[in-house]
Amino acid sequence: MGSPLTELRCKQCNALLAKNDRDGLSIRRGELQATVTGVDVTIAVTCYRCKSLNVLKPSPASTRAAA
């Protein structure tokens, strides 16, 4: 059974900024790809579309590594 996937979207224009699942928070735009893992992380992302600053806090349950 797969883990739930959460899409994290811009608070202003609703553009997709990142995806969060049990493997971590993944950000991809063009040739840039980053995955952030950890239980207590906060990520600030400027929206590529409207330039608004978004603060992303992945939920701890979805960023834990599989046992």
TIMARMAR-373983 format. One record per residue (C-alpha): y, x, z; residue in three letters. Coordinates in steps of 0.02 Angstrom, whole numbers, padded with zeros to 5 digits, always signed. Last residue first. Example, Ala and Ser with C-alpha at 12.3 -4.5 7.8 and 13.67 -1.06 7.14 Angstrom:
2
-00053+00684+00357ser-00225+00615+00390ala
END
This chain:
67
+00051+00532+00454ala+00173+00487+00316ala+00344+00566+00338ala+00476+00461+00424arg+00624+00412+00315thr+00590+00225+00303ser+00578+00195+00490ala+00737+00296+00523pro+00845+00182+00413ser+00950+00281+00292pro+01131+00297+00343lys+01244+00300+00189leu+01432+00319+00201val+01520+00264+00042asn+01685+00334-00023leu+01760+00238-00169ser+01773+00326-00337lys+01748+00165-00439cys+01603+00219-00552arg+01533+00383-00487tyr+01543+00317-00309cys+01587+00453-00184thr+01440+00486-00069val+01443+00524+00118ala+01270+00551+00193ile+01219+00521+00373thr+01054+00586+00439val+00951+00554+00596asp+00767+00543+00549val+00756+00671+00412gly+00738+00685+00225thr+00868+00701+00086val+00816+00704-00096thr+00938+00764-00229ala+00942+00745-00418gln+01084+00795-00532leu+01047+00792-00719glu+01130+00623-00744gly+01148+00541-00574arg+01005+00539-00449arg+01010+00517-00260ile+00847+00499-00166ser+00837+00457+00020leu+00674+00506+00098gly+00486+00499+00068asp+00469+00334+00163arg+00589+00248+00044asp+00776+00249+00009asn+00858+00238-00161lys+01033+00298-00198ala+01202+00256-00274leu+01169+00096-00372leu+01338+00023-00420ala+01389-00128-00313asn+01576-00110-00355cys+01657-00091-00184gln+01518-00062-00055lys+01424+00048-00176cys+01236+00016-00174arg+01087+00081-00076leu+00923+00019-00149glu+00784+00002-00022thr+00604+00035-00070leu+00465-00030+00041pro+00319+00089+00061ser+00169+00073-00051gly+00000+00000+00000met
END
